[in-house]
Amino acid sequence: MSPDRPSLDEERICVIGLGLIGGSIVRALQAKGLGDRIDAVVADADEARRARELGLADEASTDIATTVAKATLVVVAVPIGAMAGVFARLATALPANAVVTDTGSTKLSVIREAQAGLGESFARFVPGHPIAGTERSGLDAGFAELFEQRRVILTPTLATEPQALARVEALWRAVGAQISEMDGAHHDEVLAATSHLPHLLAYTLVDTLARMAERTEIFAYAAGGFADFTRIASSSPDLWADIVTANHDAVLPVLDRYIGDLAAVRAAIADDDRDTLAATFLRAKTARDGFAMRRS
């Protein structure tokens, strides 16, 4: 395998976790006929049986050590709260020169846990985060097209070996993704604003309305705008509680700013200040329209 032009066809790939992201990686690789071998590690025997029924791997197992021993490229696609335990179990099982990457939504916390757990193998760890997903989870949630033309952020550290980075880039390009690189801290700040805060708002709004005495009538009359805004509140609560907790240093400042802006909007409503409201809404519409045009 050339370090300059790594071939995914020569990689023996192990995906740890077959939820939406891990399952989509496997399906995309299978759809394109890529990877010399694709194995998977899942949480329990029921998931292993279901993975075999779905044909999601050459071998699906609950045993990390045995499965990883066959791998040259390992993708850790478990929830943020499970990362540390997986890295610790990988440390003694990784073959020489095997590369490890992850799909976690926060990066500084994952980098710390990988450094502590992987030991000497940390130089072959490439932190990553695909900016793709839906509110669905579980073995049936994945689909092969999830990463097509979607951005994947890689946050290599000063210790990351160039060859390891090249091999992970080859993986993501193979499944259709567009790759960006940035510092881990900057990643966490950006995602706190664009992903973690929106989930906080959606969960909190639905919870607020659900606890109101007249909630049955409120939900009965909720229309498309409510459904669109709150769709992501159907995501896994445990997963998002872990993400927000892990990234609290970046989440709190942007949350505080939003609370301050919301207080200003409240004051404008209380003062019947239509001009301030209209100016705020216009700025928001202009920014949102620009975002939509860039995505089209």
C-alpha positions as CSV (number, residue, x, y, z in Angstrom):
1,M,0.0,0.0,0.0
2,S,1.6,3.3,-1.1
3,P,1.6,6.0,1.6
4,D,0.9,8.5,-1.2
5,R,-2.0,6.7,-2.8
6,P,-3.5,4.4,-0.2
7,S,-5.9,1.8,-1.6
8,L,-9.0,1.0,0.4
9,D,-9.3,-2.3,-1.4
10,E,-6.3,-3.5,0.6
11,E,-7.8,-2.4,4.0
12,R,-9.3,-4.9,6.4
13,I,-11.9,-2.7,8.1
14,C,-13.4,-3.1,11.5
15,V,-16.3,-0.9,12.4
16,I,-17.1,-0.7,16.2
17,G,-20.8,0.2,16.5
18,L,-23.4,-0.3,13.8
19,G,-25.8,2.6,14.6
20,L,-26.7,5.2,12.0
21,I,-23.1,6.3,11.3
22,G,-21.3,3.0,11.6
23,G,-24.0,1.1,9.8
24,S,-24.0,3.7,7.0
25,I,-20.2,3.4,6.6
26,V,-20.5,-0.4,6.2
27,R,-23.4,-0.1,3.8
28,A,-21.6,2.5,1.7
29,L,-18.4,0.4,1.5
30,Q,-20.5,-2.7,0.6
31,A,-22.4,-0.8,-2.1
32,K,-19.2,0.3,-3.7
33,G,-17.5,-3.1,-3.3
34,L,-14.7,-1.6,-1.2
35,G,-12.5,-3.1,1.5
36,D,-10.7,-6.4,1.5
37,R,-12.7,-7.4,4.5
38,I,-15.4,-5.6,6.7
39,D,-16.0,-6.8,10.2
40,A,-18.1,-5.3,13.0
41,V,-18.2,-5.2,16.8
42,V,-21.6,-4.7,18.4
43,A,-23.0,-4.4,21.9
44,D,-24.6,-7.8,22.5
45,A,-25.6,-11.1,20.9
46,D,-29.0,-9.8,19.7
47,E,-27.3,-7.0,17.8
48,A,-24.7,-9.5,16.4
49,R,-27.5,-11.7,15.2
50,R,-29.4,-8.8,13.6
51,A,-26.2,-7.5,11.9
52,R,-25.7,-11.0,10.4
53,E,-29.4,-11.0,9.2
54,L,-28.8,-7.6,7.5
55,G,-25.6,-8.8,6.0
56,L,-23.7,-5.8,7.5
57,A,-20.3,-7.5,7.9
58,D,-18.2,-10.5,7.0
59,E,-18.2,-11.1,10.7
60,A,-20.2,-9.4,13.5
61,S,-19.1,-10.1,17.0
62,T,-19.2,-8.7,20.6
63,D,-15.5,-9.4,21.1
64,I,-13.3,-6.4,20.3
65,A,-10.0,-8.1,20.8
66,T,-10.7,-11.0,18.4
67,T,-12.3,-8.9,15.7
68,V,-9.8,-6.0,15.8
69,A,-6.9,-8.5,15.5
70,K,-8.0,-9.0,11.8
71,A,-8.1,-5.2,11.0
72,T,-5.8,-2.7,9.4
73,L,-8.3,0.2,9.8
74,V,-10.6,0.6,12.8
75,V,-13.6,3.0,12.9
76,V,-14.9,3.7,16.4
77,A,-18.6,4.7,15.8
78,V,-19.9,4.4,19.3
79,P,-21.6,7.1,21.4
80,I,-19.4,9.7,23.0
81,G,-20.0,8.2,26.5
82,A,-18.6,4.8,25.3
83,M,-15.4,6.0,23.6
84,A,-13.0,5.8,26.6
85,G,-13.9,2.2,27.3
86,V,-13.4,1.2,23.6
87,F,-10.0,2.9,23.4
88,A,-8.8,1.1,26.5
89,R,-9.9,-2.3,25.1
90,L,-8.3,-1.5,21.7
91,A,-4.9,-0.7,23.2
92,T,-3.7,-4.3,23.6
93,A,-5.6,-5.7,20.6
94,L,-4.5,-3.5,17.7
95,P,-2.2,-5.1,15.2
96,A,1.0,-3.3,14.3
97,N,0.4,-0.3,12.0
98,A,-3.4,-0.5,12.3
99,V,-5.0,2.9,12.0
100,V,-7.9,4.0,14.2
101,T,-10.4,6.8,13.6
102,D,-13.7,7.8,15.3
103,T,-16.9,9.5,14.4
104,G,-17.7,11.4,17.6
105,S,-19.5,14.7,17.7
106,T,-16.9,16.3,20.0
107,K,-13.2,16.1,19.4
108,L,-11.2,17.4,22.4
109,S,-12.8,15.0,24.8
110,V,-12.3,12.1,22.4
111,I,-8.7,13.1,21.7
112,R,-8.0,13.1,25.5
113,E,-9.6,9.7,25.9
114,A,-7.8,8.2,22.9
115,Q,-4.4,9.5,24.1
116,A,-5.1,7.9,27.5
117,G,-6.4,4.6,26.2
118,L,-4.4,3.9,23.1
119,G,-0.9,4.6,24.5
120,E,1.8,4.2,21.8
121,S,-0.9,3.6,19.1
122,F,-2.2,7.2,19.6
123,A,0.1,8.4,16.7
124,R,-2.1,6.2,14.4
125,F,-5.3,7.7,15.7
126,V,-7.1,10.2,13.4
127,P,-10.0,12.1,15.1
128,G,-13.0,12.6,12.8
129,H,-16.6,13.7,12.7
130,P,-19.0,13.2,9.7
131,I,-21.4,16.1,9.5
132,A,-24.3,13.9,8.5
133,G,-27.1,12.2,10.2
134,T,-30.8,11.9,10.9
135,E,-32.8,11.6,14.1
136,R,-32.9,7.8,13.7
137,S,-30.6,5.3,15.5
138,G,-30.0,1.6,15.7
139,L,-28.9,-1.1,13.3
140,D,-31.7,-0.4,10.8
141,A,-31.0,3.3,10.7
142,G,-28.0,3.4,8.3
143,F,-28.1,3.8,4.5
144,A,-25.4,3.8,1.9
145,E,-25.9,7.4,0.6
146,L,-25.7,9.1,4.0
147,F,-22.2,10.6,3.4
148,E,-22.6,11.6,-0.3
149,Q,-21.5,15.2,-0.7
150,R,-21.5,15.7,3.0
151,R,-18.7,17.2,5.0
152,V,-16.4,15.2,7.2
153,I,-14.1,17.1,9.6
154,L,-10.8,15.5,10.5
155,T,-8.9,17.0,13.4
156,P,-5.4,15.4,13.4
157,T,-3.1,16.2,16.3
158,L,0.6,17.0,16.3
159,A,1.2,13.3,17.0
160,T,-0.9,12.0,14.0
161,E,1.2,10.1,11.5
162,P,0.7,11.4,7.9
163,Q,0.1,7.9,6.5
164,A,-2.6,7.3,9.1
165,L,-4.3,10.6,8.0
166,A,-4.0,9.6,4.3
167,R,-5.7,6.3,4.9
168,V,-8.6,7.8,6.8
169,E,-9.0,10.4,4.1
170,A,-9.2,7.6,1.6
171,L,-12.0,5.9,3.6
172,W,-14.2,9.0,3.7
173,R,-13.6,9.9,0.1
174,A,-14.6,6.4,-0.9
175,V,-18.0,6.7,0.7
176,G,-18.6,10.1,-1.0
177,A,-17.7,12.6,1.7
178,Q,-15.9,16.0,1.3
179,I,-13.1,16.4,3.8
180,S,-12.1,19.4,5.9
181,E,-9.4,19.7,8.5
182,M,-9.3,21.9,11.6
183,D,-8.1,22.1,15.1
184,G,-10.0,20.1,17.6
185,A,-10.9,23.0,19.8
186,H,-12.2,25.0,16.8
187,H,-14.3,22.0,15.8
188,D,-15.9,21.9,19.2
189,E,-16.7,25.6,19.1
190,V,-18.2,25.4,15.6
191,L,-20.3,22.3,16.4
192,A,-21.5,23.8,19.7
193,A,-23.1,26.6,17.8
194,T,-24.3,24.8,14.7
195,S,-25.3,21.4,16.1
196,H,-25.3,21.1,19.9
197,L,-27.1,24.4,20.6
198,P,-29.9,23.5,18.1
199,H,-30.5,20.2,19.8
200,L,-30.6,21.9,23.2
201,L,-33.2,24.3,21.9
202,A,-35.4,21.6,20.3
203,Y,-35.3,19.3,23.3
204,T,-36.1,22.2,25.7
205,L,-38.9,23.6,23.6
206,V,-40.7,20.3,23.3
207,D,-40.1,19.6,27.0
208,T,-41.5,23.0,28.0
209,L,-44.7,22.5,25.9
210,A,-45.1,18.9,27.0
211,R,-45.2,20.0,30.7
212,M,-47.8,22.7,30.1
213,A,-51.3,21.9,31.4
214,E,-52.9,22.4,28.0
215,R,-50.2,20.3,26.2
216,T,-52.7,18.0,24.5
217,E,-54.4,20.9,22.7
218,I,-51.0,22.5,21.9
219,F,-49.7,19.4,20.1
220,A,-53.1,18.8,18.4
221,Y,-52.7,22.1,16.6
222,A,-49.0,22.0,16.0
223,A,-48.2,22.4,12.3
224,G,-45.3,21.9,9.9
225,G,-43.2,24.6,11.4
226,F,-43.3,22.9,14.8
227,A,-42.5,19.6,13.2
228,D,-39.5,21.0,11.2
229,F,-38.0,22.9,14.2
230,T,-38.4,20.0,16.7
231,R,-37.5,17.0,14.4
232,I,-34.1,16.6,16.0
233,A,-35.7,16.3,19.5
234,S,-36.5,12.7,18.3
235,S,-32.8,11.9,18.5
236,S,-31.3,9.7,21.2
237,P,-31.6,11.5,24.5
238,D,-28.7,9.6,26.1
239,L,-26.4,10.2,23.1
240,W,-27.1,14.0,23.2
241,A,-26.8,14.2,26.9
242,D,-23.3,12.8,26.6
243,I,-22.4,15.1,23.7
244,V,-23.5,18.3,25.5
245,T,-21.8,17.2,28.7
246,A,-18.5,16.3,26.9
247,N,-18.5,19.7,25.1
248,H,-19.7,21.9,27.9
249,D,-16.8,24.3,27.7
250,A,-17.8,25.3,24.1
251,V,-21.6,24.9,24.6
252,L,-21.9,27.2,27.6
253,P,-20.7,30.4,25.9
254,V,-22.9,30.1,22.9
255,L,-25.8,29.1,25.1
256,D,-25.2,32.2,27.2
257,R,-25.1,34.4,24.1
258,Y,-28.4,32.9,22.8
259,I,-30.1,33.5,26.2
260,G,-28.9,37.1,26.1
261,D,-30.3,37.5,22.6
262,L,-33.6,35.9,23.6
263,A,-33.9,38.2,26.6
264,A,-33.5,41.1,24.2
265,V,-36.3,39.8,22.0
266,R,-38.5,39.4,25.1
267,A,-37.8,43.0,26.0
268,A,-38.8,44.1,22.5
269,I,-42.1,42.2,22.8
270,A,-42.8,43.6,26.2
271,D,-42.1,47.1,24.9
272,D,-44.2,46.6,21.7
273,D,-41.0,47.4,19.8
274,R,-41.9,46.2,16.4
275,D,-38.9,47.7,14.7
276,T,-36.4,45.7,16.8
277,L,-38.4,42.5,16.2
278,A,-38.6,43.1,12.5
279,A,-34.8,43.9,12.3
280,T,-34.0,40.7,14.2
281,F,-36.2,38.6,12.0
282,L,-34.8,40.2,8.8
283,R,-31.2,39.5,9.9
284,A,-32.2,35.9,10.6
285,K,-34.1,35.4,7.3
286,T,-31.2,36.9,5.3
287,A,-28.7,34.6,7.1
288,R,-31.0,31.5,6.7
289,D,-31.6,32.2,3.0
290,G,-27.9,32.4,2.4
291,F,-27.3,29.1,4.2
292,A,-30.0,27.5,2.1
293,M,-28.5,28.7,-1.1
294,R,-25.1,27.4,-0.3
295,R,-26.6,23.9,0.4
296,S,-28.6,23.9,-2.9
